[in-house]
Protein backbone atom coordinates (compact mmCIF):
# COMPACT_ATOMS: atom_id res chain seq x y z
CA UNK A 1 0.00 0.00 0.00
CA UNK A 2 1.10 3.57 -0.58
CA UNK A 3 1.02 6.04 2.29
CA UNK A 4 1.85 9.75 2.14
CA UNK A 5 4.11 10.38 5.11
CA UNK A 6 5.83 13.70 5.74
CA UNK A 7 5.30 14.85 2.18
CA UNK A 8 6.58 11.69 0.51
CA UNK A 9 4.84 8.72 -1.02
CA UNK A 10 6.02 5.59 0.77
CA UNK A 11 5.32 2.00 -0.27
CA UNK A 12 4.82 -0.37 2.65
CA UNK A 13 4.21 -4.08 2.65
CA UNK A 14 1.99 -4.38 5.69
CA UNK A 15 -1.14 -6.17 6.76
CA UNK A 16 -3.93 -3.64 6.06
CA UNK A 17 -5.09 -3.99 9.68
CA UNK A 18 -1.65 -3.14 11.10
CA UNK A 19 -1.91 0.06 13.16
CA UNK A 20 -0.07 3.04 11.70
CA UNK A 21 2.13 3.21 14.81
CA UNK A 22 3.72 -0.13 14.00
CA UNK A 23 4.06 0.71 10.30
CA UNK A 24 5.97 3.82 11.31
CA UNK A 25 8.13 2.25 14.00
CA UNK A 26 8.70 -1.31 12.81
CA UNK A 27 8.54 -1.07 9.03
CA UNK A 28 9.80 2.47 8.39
CA UNK A 29 12.10 2.84 11.43
CA UNK A 30 10.51 6.18 12.35
CA UNK A 31 10.79 5.96 16.12
CA UNK A 32 9.77 9.50 17.07
CA UNK A 33 6.17 8.38 17.43
CA UNK A 34 5.97 6.48 20.73
CA UNK A 35 3.98 3.51 21.97
CA UNK A 36 2.27 4.27 25.25
CA UNK A 37 -0.94 2.43 26.06
CA UNK A 38 -2.08 0.81 22.81
CA UNK A 39 -5.73 1.83 23.35
CA UNK A 40 -5.67 5.50 22.23
CA UNK A 41 -5.87 6.81 25.78
CA UNK A 42 -2.45 8.37 26.44
CA UNK A 43 -1.60 10.14 23.18
CA UNK A 44 2.11 9.25 23.04
CA UNK A 45 1.45 7.92 19.53
CA UNK A 46 -0.25 11.07 18.21
CA UNK A 47 0.45 12.02 14.59
CA UNK A 48 -1.41 14.35 12.26
CA UNK A 49 -3.62 12.99 9.49
CA UNK A 50 -4.87 15.65 7.09
CA UNK A 51 -4.03 18.17 9.83
CA UNK A 52 -5.98 16.45 12.62
CA UNK A 53 -4.43 14.86 15.71
CA UNK A 54 -4.86 11.08 15.47
CA UNK A 55 -3.81 8.30 17.85
CA UNK A 56 -1.79 6.05 15.54
CA UNK A 57 -1.87 2.99 17.82
CA UNK A 58 -5.47 2.18 16.86
CA UNK A 59 -5.75 3.38 13.26
CA UNK A 60 -5.32 0.64 10.64
CA UNK A 61 -2.77 1.76 8.07
CA UNK A 62 -5.05 0.82 5.15
CA UNK A 63 -7.59 3.46 6.24
CA UNK A 64 -4.98 6.17 5.64
CA UNK A 65 -4.28 5.54 1.96
CA UNK A 66 -4.63 8.86 0.15
CA UNK A 67 -4.37 10.93 3.34
CA UNK A 68 -1.52 13.21 4.42
CA UNK A 69 0.29 11.81 7.46
CA UNK A 70 2.72 13.97 9.43
CA UNK A 71 4.95 12.61 12.17
CA UNK A 72 7.16 14.40 14.67
CA UNK A 73 10.10 13.85 12.32
CA UNK A 74 8.61 16.47 9.96
CA UNK A 75 7.45 19.04 12.52
CA UNK A 76 10.70 20.99 12.34
CA UNK A 77 14.04 20.57 10.64
CA UNK A 78 17.57 20.21 11.98
CA UNK A 79 18.77 23.70 12.77
CA UNK A 80 15.27 25.12 12.20
CA UNK A 81 12.89 23.85 14.89
CA UNK A 82 9.17 24.48 14.61
CA UNK A 83 7.86 27.40 16.67
CA UNK A 84 6.22 24.87 19.03
CA UNK A 85 9.53 23.08 19.54
CA UNK A 86 11.16 26.44 20.30
CA UNK A 87 8.43 27.24 22.81
CA UNK A 88 8.74 23.78 24.41
CA UNK A 89 12.44 24.44 25.04
CA UNK A 90 11.91 28.04 26.20
CA UNK A 91 9.27 26.94 28.72
CA UNK A 92 11.24 23.83 29.76
CA UNK A 93 8.21 21.63 29.10
CA UNK A 94 9.79 18.17 28.93
CA UNK A 95 10.85 16.28 32.00
CA UNK A 96 11.17 12.64 31.00
CA UNK A 97 10.17 13.60 27.44
CA UNK A 98 8.45 10.37 26.49
CA UNK A 99 5.06 11.91 25.71
CA UNK A 100 6.39 15.04 24.10
CA UNK A 101 6.30 14.03 20.42
CA UNK A 102 2.60 13.23 20.78
CA UNK A 103 2.01 16.44 22.73
CA UNK A 104 3.73 18.50 20.04
CA UNK A 105 1.70 16.90 17.27
CA UNK A 106 -1.56 17.53 19.16
CA UNK A 107 -0.49 21.14 19.79
CA UNK A 108 0.37 21.62 16.10
CA UNK A 109 -3.08 20.38 15.12
CA UNK A 110 -4.66 22.74 17.65
CA UNK A 111 -2.76 25.80 16.39
CA UNK A 112 -3.58 25.00 12.78
CA UNK A 113 -7.29 24.95 13.63
CA UNK A 114 -7.27 27.63 16.34
CA UNK A 115 -4.33 30.05 15.92
CA UNK A 116 -5.07 31.96 19.16
CA UNK A 117 -6.42 29.29 21.54
CA UNK A 118 -8.03 30.05 24.88
CA UNK A 119 -7.29 27.95 27.95
CA UNK A 120 -10.53 26.08 27.25
CA UNK A 121 -9.44 25.40 23.65
CA UNK A 122 -6.10 24.06 24.88
CA UNK A 123 -7.75 21.89 27.54
CA UNK A 124 -10.18 20.45 24.98
CA UNK A 125 -7.50 19.70 22.39
CA UNK A 126 -4.67 18.49 24.63
CA UNK A 127 -6.05 15.22 25.91
CA UNK A 128 -2.66 13.51 25.91
CA UNK A 129 -1.37 12.24 29.25
CA UNK A 130 1.90 13.48 30.74
CA UNK A 131 2.99 11.40 33.72
CA UNK A 132 5.39 14.15 34.75
CA UNK A 133 2.49 16.60 35.01
CA UNK A 134 3.85 19.49 32.94
CA UNK A 135 0.39 20.59 31.81
CA UNK A 136 0.79 24.22 32.90
CA UNK A 137 4.09 24.50 31.03
CA UNK A 138 2.44 22.94 27.97
CA UNK A 139 -0.34 25.55 28.08
CA UNK A 140 2.19 28.38 28.41
CA UNK A 141 4.31 26.98 25.56
CA UNK A 142 1.29 26.71 23.26
CA UNK A 143 0.41 30.32 23.99
CA UNK A 144 4.01 31.37 23.38
CA UNK A 145 4.01 29.57 20.04
CA UNK A 146 0.74 31.29 19.16
CA UNK A 147 2.32 34.66 19.90
CA UNK A 148 0.23 35.10 23.03
CA UNK A 149 2.65 34.28 25.82
CA UNK A 150 5.70 35.68 27.59
CA UNK A 151 8.67 36.07 25.32
CA UNK A 152 6.57 35.84 22.18
CA UNK A 153 7.05 38.24 19.33
CA UNK A 154 3.32 38.50 18.77
CA UNK A 155 3.81 36.84 15.39
CA UNK A 156 3.44 33.17 14.58
CA UNK A 157 6.21 31.72 12.53
CA UNK A 158 5.50 28.86 10.12
SERO-4910 file (N, C-alpha, C, O; in steps of 0.05 Angstrom, whole numbers):
BEGIN
 pado doro    nc1    nc2    nc3   cac1   cac2   cac3    cc1    cc2    cc3    oc1    oc2    oc3
  Unk    A     17    -24      0      0      0      0     18     25      0     41     24      9
  Unk    A      7     46    -11     22     71    -12     10     91      9    -14     96      9
  Unk    A     28    101     26     20    121     46     36    146     40     58    146     30
  Unk    A     24    169     46     37    195     43     46    205     70     29    215     86
  Unk    A     71    202     76     82    208    102    103    230    100    122    228     85
  Unk    A     98    251    114    117    274    115    123    284     87    146    291     81
  Unk    A    103    286     70    106    297     44    117    278     23    123    287      0
  Unk    A    121    253     29    132    234     10    113    210      8    101    200     28
  Unk    A    111    200    -16     97    174    -20    115    152    -12    138    150    -21
  Unk    A    105    134      5    120    112     15    105     86     10     81     84     17
  Unk    A    118     67     -1    106     40     -5    113     23     19    136     21     28
  Unk    A     92     10     30     96     -7     53     82    -34     48     60    -35     38
  Unk    A     96    -55     55     84    -82     53     75    -89     81     90   -100     97
  Unk    A     50    -83     87     40    -88    114     12    -99    112     -3    -95     93
  Unk    A      5   -114    132    -23   -123    135    -40    -98    136    -34    -80    152
  Unk    A    -62    -97    121    -79    -73    121    -89    -65    149    -96    -42    154
  Unk    A    -92    -85    167   -102    -80    194    -80    -70    213    -86    -62    235
  Unk    A    -55    -71    204    -33    -63    222    -37    -33    229    -40    -17    212
  Unk    A    -36    -27    255    -38      1    263    -15     18    252      8      8    249
  Unk    A    -21     43    245     -1     61    234     23     62    252     46     64    242
  Unk    A     20     62    278     43     64    296     64     43    289     88     50    288
  Unk    A     55     19    285     74     -3    280     86     -1    252    108    -10    247
  Unk    A     70      9    233     81     14    206    104     34    209    126     30    198
  Unk    A     99     56    223    119     76    226    144     66    240    167     69    230
  Unk    A    140     53    263    163     45    280    177     20    269    201     20    267
  Unk    A    162      0    263    174    -26    256    182    -29    227    202    -40    220
  Unk    A    165    -18    209    171    -21    181    187      2    169    203     -2    151
  Unk    A    182     26    179    196     49    168    218     61    186    231     80    179
  Unk    A    221     49    209    242     57    229    240     87    236    260    100    240
  Unk    A    215     96    238    210    124    247    202    122    276    178    119    282
  Unk    A    221    125    294    216    119    322    208    144    339    206    142    364
  Unk    A    204    166    326    195    190    341    167    187    353    162    198    374
  Unk    A    150    173    339    123    168    349    125    145    369    136    123    362
  Unk    A    115    149    393    119    130    415     95    112    420     72    120    415
  Unk    A    101     88    429     80     70    439     76     76    469     95     78    484
  Unk    A     51     80    477     45     85    505     27     64    516     35     47    531
  Unk    A      1     66    509    -19     49    521    -30     28    502    -39      7    510
  Unk    A    -31     34    476    -42     16    456    -72     17    453    -83      2    438
  Unk    A    -85     35    468   -115     37    467   -124     65    462   -147     72    468
  Unk    A   -107     82    452   -113    110    445   -120    128    468   -134    148    465
  Unk    A   -111    120    492   -117    136    516    -96    157    522   -102    179    531
  Unk    A    -70    150    519    -49    167    529    -39    189    509    -31    210    518
  Unk    A    -40    183    483    -32    203    464     -3    203    456      6    220    440
  Unk    A     14    185    468     42    185    461     46    179    431     67    187    420
  Unk    A     27    166    419     29    158    391     16    178    371     13    172    348
  Unk    A      9    202    381     -5    221    364     11    230    340     35    238    343
  Unk    A     -1    229    317      9    240    292    -13    258    281    -35    260    292
  Unk    A     -7    271    259    -28    287    245    -36    273    219    -19    265    204
  Unk    A    -62    271    215    -72    260    190    -91    281    178   -111    289    190
  Unk    A    -83    291    154    -97    313    142   -101    336    161   -122    349    162
  Unk    A    -81    341    178    -81    363    197    -93    358    224    -89    374    242
  Unk    A   -107    335    227   -120    329    252   -102    311    269    -88    294    259
  Unk    A   -103    315    296    -89    297    314   -102    270    315   -127    268    319
  Unk    A    -87    249    311    -97    222    309    -79    203    326    -55    206    325
  Unk    A    -91    186    341    -76    166    357    -69    142    339    -87    126    332
  Unk    A    -44    140    331    -36    121    311    -36     92    320    -34     74    304
  Unk    A    -38     87    346    -37     60    356    -63     44    350    -63     19    352
  Unk    A    -84     58    342   -109     44    337   -120     48    309   -142     38    303
  Unk    A   -106     62    292   -115     68    265   -102     48    246    -78     49    242
  Unk    A   -118     31    233   -106     13    213    -94     29    190   -106     47    179
  Unk    A    -70     21    182    -55     35    161    -71     37    135    -71     58    122
  Unk    A    -86     17    128   -101     16    103   -122     39    102   -130     47     80
  Unk    A   -132     48    125   -152     69    125   -140     96    118   -154    116    115
  Unk    A   -113     98    117   -100    123    113    -89    127     85    -76    147     79
  Unk    A    -94    108     67    -86    111     39    -99    136     28   -123    140     30
  Unk    A    -82    153     15    -93    177      3    -94    201     22   -101    223     14
  Unk    A    -87    197     47    -87    219     67    -59    228     72    -40    213     68
  Unk    A    -57    253     82    -30    264     88    -24    258    118    -39    267    136
  Unk    A     -3    243    122      6    236    149     31    253    156     49    254    140
  Unk    A     31    265    179     54    279    189     63    268    216     46    266    234
  Unk    A     88    262    218     99    252    243    117    274    255    122    294    243
  Unk    A    126    269    280    143    288    293    169    293    278    180    315    279
  Unk    A    177    274    262    202    277    246    200    300    227    220    311    218
  Unk    A    176    308    219    172    329    199    161    355    212    155    374    197
  Unk    A    160    357    238    149    381    250    168    404    247    160    426    241
  Unk    A    193    399    251    214    420    247    236    408    230    232    386    218
  Unk    A    258    422    228    281    411    213    306    416    229    307    434    246
  Unk    A    326    400    225    351    404    240    361    433    235    364    442    213
  Unk    A    366    446    257    375    474    255    353    494    252    357    518    254
  Unk    A    328    484    247    305    502    244    281    490    257    263    480    244
  Unk    A    281    489    284    258    477    298    232    493    293    232    517    288
  Unk    A    210    478    294    183    490    292    179    509    316    192    505    337
  Unk    A    163    529    312    157    548    333    148    534    359    154    543    381
  Unk    A    133    512    357    124    497    381    148    485    394    150    485    419
  Unk    A    167    474    379    191    462    391    207    483    405    218    478    426
  Unk    A    209    507    393    223    529    406    210    536    432    223    541    453
  Unk    A    183    538    432    169    545    456    172    523    478    174    529    501
  Unk    A    172    498    469    175    476    488    201    478    503    203    474    527
  Unk    A    222    486    488    249    489    501    249    514    519    258    513    541
  Unk    A    238    536    509    238    561    524    223    558    550    231    569    571
  Unk    A    202    543    550    185    539    574    194    514    590    181    508    611
  Unk    A    215    501    581    225    477    595    202    456    600    199    447    623
  Unk    A    187    451    579    164    433    582    173    404    589    163    393    608
  Unk    A    191    392    574    196    363    579    210    358    605    228    373    613
  Unk    A    202    337    618    217    326    640    228    299    630    252    298    622
  Unk    A    213    278    631    223    253    620    224    254    590    241    242    577
  Unk    A    204    268    578    203    272    549    189    251    533    184    255    509
  Unk    A    181    229    545    169    207    530    144    216    514    140    208    491
  Unk    A    127    231    527    101    238    514    103    262    496     84    269    482
  Unk    A    126    275    495    128    301    482    123    301    452    112    320    441
  Unk    A    131    280    437    126    281    408     96    280    403     86    295    385
  Unk    A     81    265    418     52    265    416     40    291    424     21    301    411
  Unk    A     50    303    446     40    329    455     45    350    433     27    366    427
  Unk    A     68    350    422     75    370    401     57    367    376     48    387    365
  Unk    A     51    342    369     34    338    345      5    347    351     -8    358    334
  Unk    A     -4    341    376    -31    351    383    -32    381    384    -52    393    376
  Unk    A    -11    394    394    -10    423    396     -9    435    368    -21    456    363
  Unk    A      6    422    350      7    432    322    -20    431    309    -28    450    295
  Unk    A    -35    410    313    -62    408    302    -80    429    314    -96    441    300
  Unk    A    -77    434    340    -93    455    353    -88    482    341   -106    496    333
  Unk    A    -62    489    338    -55    516    328    -63    520    299    -68    542    290
  Unk    A    -63    498    283    -72    500    256   -101    507    254   -110    523    238
  Unk    A   -117    495    272   -146    499    273   -153    525    287   -171    539    279
  Unk    A   -139    530    309   -145    553    327   -119    568    333   -106    562    352
  Unk    A   -112    587    316    -87    601    318    -82    616    345    -60    620    353
  Unk    A   -104    625    358   -101    639    383   -119    625    404   -140    635    411
  Unk    A   -111    602    413   -128    586    431   -131    597    459   -113    608    470
  Unk    A   -155    594    470   -161    601    498   -152    577    515   -145    556    505
  Unk    A   -152    581    541   -146    559    559   -165    536    554   -157    513    555
  Unk    A   -190    542    550   -211    522    545   -205    507    519   -208    482    518
  Unk    A   -196    521    498   -189    508    473   -166    489    477   -166    466    467
  Unk    A   -146    498    492   -122    481    498   -130    457    514   -122    434    507
  Unk    A   -146    460    534   -155    438    551   -171    417    534   -168    393    538
  Unk    A   -187    427    516   -204    409    500   -187    394    480   -192    370    474
  Unk    A   -166    407    469   -150    394    448   -128    376    459   -120    356    447
  Unk    A   -117    384    482    -93    370    493   -102    348    512   -101    352    537
  Unk    A   -111    326    501   -121    304    518   -100    283    523   -105    263    535
  Unk    A    -76    289    514    -53    270    518    -46    270    548    -51    289    562
  Unk    A    -35    248    557    -27    245    585      3    249    588     19    237    573
  Unk    A     10    265    608     38    270    615     41    260    644     31    272    662
  Unk    A     56    239    647     60    228    674     76    247    692     75    245    716
  Unk    A     92    264    679    108    283    695     91    307    704    100    322    722
  Unk    A     68    311    692     50    332    700     58    360    692     54    379    707
  Unk    A     68    363    668     77    390    659     55    405    644     61    421    627
  Unk    A     30    400    651      8    412    636      8    442    636      2    454    615
  Unk    A     15    455    658     16    484    658     37    495    639     33    515    625
  Unk    A     60    482    639     82    490    621     73    486    592     80    502    574
  Unk    A     59    464    587     49    459    559     30    481    551     32    492    528
  Unk    A     12    489    568     -7    511    562      9    537    556      3    550    536
  Unk    A     28    543    572     44    568    568     59    566    542     61    586    527
  Unk    A     71    543    536     86    540    511     68    542    486     76    554    466
  Unk    A     44    531    488     26    534    465     19    564    461     18    573    438
  Unk    A     14    578    482      8    606    480     32    622    469     29    640    453
  Unk    A     56    615    478     80    627    468     82    623    438     88    641    422
  Unk    A     78    598    429     80    591    401     59    606    384     64    613    361
  Unk    A     36    612    397     15    626    383     19    656    384      3    671    373
  Unk    A     41    665    396     46    693    398     31    707    420     26    731    419
  Unk    A     22    691    439      5    702    461     18    702    488      7    713    507
  Unk    A     41    690    490     53    686    516     78    702    521     86    717    504
  Unk    A     90    699    545    114    714    552    136    707    532    139    683    524
  Unk    A    151    726    524    173    721    506    166    718    477    183    715    460
  Unk    A    140    720    471    131    717    444    136    743    429    137    764    441
  Unk    A    137    741    403    141    765    387    114    776    378    113    798    367
  Unk    A     93    762    384     66    770    375     60    760    347     38    764    338
  Unk    A     80    748    335     76    737    308     81    707    308    100    698    321
  Unk    A     64    692    295     69    663    292     88    659    268     84    671    247
  Unk    A    107    642    273    124    634    251    115    608    240    104    592    255
  Unk    A    119    603    214    110    577    202    125    554    214    120    531    207
***
